[in-house]
Amino acid sequence: MAVSAFGIVSSADNSVHVDGLHDYRPIGAFSFLGRFRVIDFPISNMSNSDINRIQVYVRSRPRSIAEHVGSGRHYNINSKRGKIQLLFSENSSSRSIYNNDINAYMQNIDIIQRMHQDYVVIAPSYMVYKQDYRQLLDTHVASGADITLLYQKVDNAREYYKNCHTLSVNKQKGVQSIEKNLGTANNKNIFMDTYVMHRDIFVELVKAANWMSSMYTLADIVNLKCKDMDVRGYLHKGYFATLTSLEDYYNASMELLDYDTASDLFKANWPIYTRTTDSCPTQYFDTAKVTGSFVSNGCLIEGTVENSIIGRSVVIGKGAVIKNSIIMAYAKIEAGVHIENTIVDKWAHIIHAKNIHGEPDAPQYIKRQDTL
């Protein structure tokens, strides 16, 4: 008999703040590769893994997530048995130390306890990866472990994954501790903030964390329980990105312009669902020159676009040059403007600033609805 599980998509930790973009929406609502939102990845992983009951936790600025997820019909969830629920935490101060995941789960604990599935898969809304949770569940159940954690081996933990946790794992894949990545070594096991456990264990952990400290997160309580519970690691292979800073967001987007990298994440048998907008195709004028870029629909392009990501309904004027940049939906770049290594937020209008340059490791950011 197949193992039954419900899914939880959790928000980012309070220590994670992405300059600029975060001022307007939670990370799950960030535009990604022009047509997706970051939250599409965990929800699609769950939907493709036959997890039909999904709870999405929203702890701050809920409008954009609520608008995008909506009824969840576009995620191909069985409408007779499944549904997506948006669950909110009443503590609305987004940077408050009390506004953490345990607080959100405690406020909705009655809903969690009413779920009739035996297991829970918890995934973050600020990481991008592809994973069949059925394999993870089957391995977890077969091992007899209390908790299974998903992790990825990396060799660049000094400069990346700054706000993430790491796992120390012994030879039997047993997890001994969960710690913050302090950037002290290159080779680390980065914890992907993804948990599998029995629903009853999850409820116990949430209550225990809440009783011990109002600041405790799920990672804190699991770390504490590593000593007396059987906590296992499960190695993930393949594309994996964490969007915990503006530089990480920029790098993750840019590396997916490489065809081989993108084809590791996007597979025909593993669709990434998103809310589609029925707009007309992009119009390329005679003066347009576009190479190595992702261009969404509805754009009007008269200028040059190189190695960039262009969101929906963007207008790029004659003689404008866009290089190594991310231009979000409805932005308007007037004639003769040169933009390089820059993230331009939605509805920005660039007219008079003719030269905007960032660095590959420190991209420029242009605010939403700003006029330059």
C-alpha positions in Angstrom: 0.0 0.0 0.0 1.3 3.5 -0.9 2.4 5.7 1.9 0.0 8.6 2.4 1.5 12.1 3.1 0.4 15.7 3.1 2.8 18.5 2.2 3.8 21.7 4.0 5.5 24.5 2.1 7.2 26.7 4.8 8.5 30.3 4.5 12.0 31.4 4.9 13.7 31.9 8.2 13.7 35.4 9.6 17.5 35.6 9.3 17.0 35.4 5.5 16.6 38.8 3.8 17.0 39.5 0.1 17.8 43.2 -0.3 15.3 45.1 -2.5 13.1 42.2 -3.8 12.1 41.2 -0.2 10.6 44.7 0.5 7.6 43.9 -1.7 6.9 40.1 -1.4 8.1 36.9 0.4 10.8 34.9 -1.4 8.2 32.3 -2.6 6.6 35.0 -4.7 9.8 36.1 -6.4 9.7 35.9 -10.2 12.0 33.2 -11.4 13.2 32.8 -15.0 10.6 35.2 -16.2 7.5 33.1 -16.0 7.7 31.1 -12.8 7.5 32.0 -9.1 9.9 30.3 -6.7 7.0 28.7 -4.8 6.0 26.8 -8.0 9.0 24.4 -7.5 8.1 22.9 -4.1 4.4 22.8 -5.0 5.1 21.1 -8.4 7.4 18.6 -6.7 4.6 17.7 -4.3 2.0 17.5 -7.0 4.2 15.3 -9.2 4.9 13.1 -6.2 1.1 12.4 -5.8 0.9 14.6 -2.7 -2.6 16.2 -3.1 -3.1 17.9 0.2 -0.7 20.9 0.6 -0.5 23.6 3.2 1.3 26.8 2.2 2.4 28.9 5.2 2.6 32.7 4.6 4.1 34.7 7.4 4.3 38.2 5.9 3.1 40.2 2.9 0.6 37.6 1.8 -1.0 39.3 -1.2 1.3 38.2 -4.0 1.4 34.5 -2.8 -2.4 34.4 -2.3 -2.9 35.9 -5.8 -0.5 33.5 -7.5 -1.4 30.2 -5.7 -5.2 31.0 -5.7 -7.3 27.8 -5.7 -4.2 25.8 -6.8 -6.0 24.4 -9.9 -3.0 25.2 -12.1 -0.8 22.8 -10.1 -2.6 19.7 -11.4 -3.9 18.7 -8.0 -6.7 16.2 -7.9 -9.7 18.4 -7.2 -11.8 15.6 -5.7 -9.3 14.5 -3.0 -6.8 17.2 -2.9 -6.5 20.9 -2.1 -4.1 23.7 -1.4 -4.6 25.6 1.8 -3.0 29.0 2.5 -2.4 29.3 6.2 -1.5 32.6 7.8 0.3 33.5 11.0 -1.4 36.3 12.9 1.9 37.9 14.0 2.2 40.3 11.1 5.6 41.9 11.9 7.7 40.2 9.3 11.1 40.6 11.0 9.9 39.8 14.5 11.9 37.1 16.3 8.5 35.6 17.3 7.3 35.3 13.7 9.0 31.9 13.0 7.8 28.6 11.5 7.0 27.0 14.9 4.7 30.0 15.8 2.9 29.5 12.4 2.5 25.8 13.0 1.2 26.3 16.5 -1.4 28.8 15.3 -2.7 26.2 12.9 -2.0 23.0 15.0 -5.7 22.0 15.0 -5.6 21.8 11.1 -2.4 19.8 11.2 -3.8 17.4 13.7 -7.0 16.9 11.6 -5.0 15.7 8.5 -5.8 12.1 7.9 -2.5 11.3 6.1 0.1 9.5 8.3 3.2 11.3 7.1 4.2 14.9 6.4 6.7 16.3 3.9 7.9 19.8 4.7 9.7 21.8 2.0 10.9 25.4 1.9 9.6 28.1 -0.4 13.0 29.7 -1.0 14.9 26.9 -2.6 14.8 25.6 -6.1 15.3 21.9 -6.8 13.6 18.8 -8.3 12.8 15.9 -6.0 10.5 12.9 -6.2 9.1 12.8 -2.6 7.8 9.3 -3.1 11.4 8.0 -3.1 12.1 10.0 0.0 9.0 8.7 1.8 9.7 5.1 0.9 13.3 5.3 2.0 12.1 7.0 5.3 9.5 4.3 6.0 11.8 1.4 5.1 14.6 2.8 7.3 12.4 3.0 10.4 13.9 6.4 11.2 12.0 9.0 13.2 12.9 11.9 10.8 14.6 12.0 7.4 16.3 15.2 6.2 17.2 16.0 2.6 20.7 17.4 2.0 23.1 18.2 -0.8 26.9 17.9 -0.8 28.6 21.1 -2.0 32.1 22.2 -2.5 31.5 26.0 -2.5 30.0 26.5 1.0 32.5 29.3 1.8 31.0 31.8 -0.6 27.5 30.5 -1.0 24.7 29.1 1.1 25.4 31.7 3.8 22.2 31.6 5.7 21.6 27.9 5.3 22.0 25.1 7.8 24.5 22.2 7.4 24.2 18.6 8.5 27.0 16.6 10.1 26.3 13.1 8.9 28.0 9.8 10.0 28.8 6.9 7.8 25.4 5.3 8.4 23.7 8.5 7.1 22.7 9.3 10.7 22.4 13.0 11.4 24.4 14.1 14.4 23.7 17.9 14.4 22.2 20.7 12.3 24.3 23.9 12.4 24.4 27.3 10.6 26.8 27.5 7.7 29.4 30.0 8.9 31.4 29.8 5.7 34.4 28.1 7.4 34.9 25.3 4.9 34.1 24.6 1.2 32.9 21.0 1.5 29.6 20.8 3.5 26.4 18.9 3.5 23.8 21.7 3.0 20.5 21.0 4.6 17.7 21.6 2.1 15.2 22.5 4.8 13.2 19.4 3.7 11.9 17.0 6.4 9.9 13.7 6.3 8.3 12.4 9.5 5.2 10.9 10.9 2.4 13.5 11.5 2.3 12.6 15.2 6.1 13.2 15.6 5.8 16.5 13.8 3.0 17.6 16.2 5.1 16.5 19.2 8.1 18.5 18.0 6.1 21.6 17.3 4.6 21.5 20.8 8.0 20.8 22.4 9.7 23.7 20.6 6.9 26.1 21.5 7.2 25.0 25.2 11.0 25.4 25.3 11.4 28.8 23.6 9.3 31.2 21.6 12.3 31.7 19.4 12.8 28.0 18.5 12.5 26.9 14.9 11.8 23.4 13.6 15.6 23.1 12.8 16.4 24.0 16.4 14.2 21.4 17.9 15.3 18.7 15.5 18.9 19.5 16.2 18.2 19.1 19.9 16.5 15.7 19.3 19.4 14.3 17.2 20.8 12.8 20.4 17.8 10.7 21.3 15.8 10.3 18.1 16.8 8.4 14.9 17.4 11.2 12.4 18.7 10.2 9.0 20.0 12.1 6.0 19.0 11.5 2.4 21.4 12.7 -0.3 19.9 14.8 -3.1 21.6 14.9 -6.5 21.0 17.4 -9.3 20.4 21.1 -9.6 19.9 23.0 -6.3 19.8 26.7 -5.5 19.0 28.7 -2.4 17.8 32.2 -2.8 18.9 33.7 0.5 20.5 36.9 -0.9 20.3 39.1 -3.9 23.6 37.7 -5.3 22.3 34.1 -4.8 19.1 35.0 -6.7 21.0 36.6 -9.5 23.5 33.7 -9.8 20.8 31.0 -9.7 18.9 32.7 -12.5 22.0 33.3 -14.6 23.3 29.7 -14.3 20.0 28.4 -15.6 20.6 30.2 -18.9 23.1 27.4 -19.6 21.1 24.7 -21.5 22.7 21.7 -19.7 22.1 23.2 -16.3 18.5 24.0 -17.2 17.8 20.6 -18.6 18.9 19.1 -15.3 16.1 21.0 -13.6 13.4 21.0 -16.3 12.4 17.5 -17.4 9.5 16.6 -19.7 8.2 14.0 -17.2 8.5 16.4 -14.3 6.6 19.6 -15.2 6.9 22.7 -13.2 3.4 24.2 -13.0 2.7 27.9 -12.8 -0.2 30.3 -13.2 -0.3 31.1 -16.9 -1.3 34.4 -18.5 -2.9 34.3 -21.9 -1.0 37.2 -23.6 0.2 37.5 -27.2 3.7 36.2 -28.2 6.7 38.5 -28.0 7.2 40.8 -30.9 10.8 41.2 -32.2 11.3 44.3 -34.4 13.8 44.5 -37.3 16.3 46.2 -35.0 16.1 43.5 -32.3 19.0 41.2 -31.6 18.5 38.6 -28.9 21.0 35.9 -27.9 21.2 33.3 -25.1 18.2 34.6 -23.2 14.9 33.6 -21.7 12.2 35.9 -23.0 8.6 35.6 -21.7 5.5 36.3 -23.8 3.9 39.7 -24.4 7.2 41.7 -24.8 8.1 44.3 -27.5 11.8 44.2 -28.3 13.6 46.7 -30.5 17.0 46.6 -28.8 19.7 44.1 -28.0 19.3 41.4 -25.4 22.3 39.2 -24.4 22.4 36.5 -21.8 19.4 37.9 -19.9 16.0 37.0 -18.5 13.1 39.1 -19.6 9.7 38.9 -17.8 6.3 39.2 -19.3 5.2 42.3 -21.2 8.6 44.1 -21.0 9.2 46.9 -23.5 12.8 47.4 -24.7 13.4 50.4 -26.9 15.5 50.9 -30.0 19.2 51.0 -29.4 18.8 49.8 -25.8 21.3 47.1 -24.7 20.5 44.6 -21.9 23.4 42.3 -20.9 23.6 39.7 -18.1 20.5 41.2 -16.5 17.0 40.2 -15.1 14.2 42.5 -16.3 10.9 41.7 -14.5 7.4 41.9 -15.8 6.0 45.2 -17.2 9.3 47.1 -17.0 10.0 49.6 -19.7 13.5 50.3 -21.0 13.6 53.3 -23.3 15.8 53.8 -26.4 19.5 54.1 -25.9 19.7 52.8 -22.3 22.5 50.4 -21.5 21.9 47.9 -18.6 24.4 45.3 -17.4 24.5 43.0 -14.4 21.3 44.5 -13.1 18.0 43.3 -11.6 15.1 45.6 -12.7 11.9 45.0 -10.6 8.4 45.1 -12.0 6.9 48.2 -13.6 10.2 50.1 -13.4 10.6 52.7 -16.2 14.1 53.6 -17.2 14.3 56.7 -19.3 17.0 59.2 -18.4 19.6 56.9 -16.7 21.5 55.9 -19.8 24.1 53.6 -18.2 23.3 51.2 -15.3 26.1 48.8 -14.4 26.5 46.3 -11.6 29.2 43.7 -11.0 28.6 39.9 -11.6 29.1 39.3 -7.9 27.2 42.5 -6.8 24.3 43.1 -9.2 22.6 46.5 -9.2 18.9 46.5 -8.1 16.3 48.9 -9.5 13.2 49.2 -7.3 9.7 48.2 -8.3 7.7 51.0 -10.0 10.8 53.3 -9.9 11.4 55.8 -12.7 15.1 56.6 -13.5 
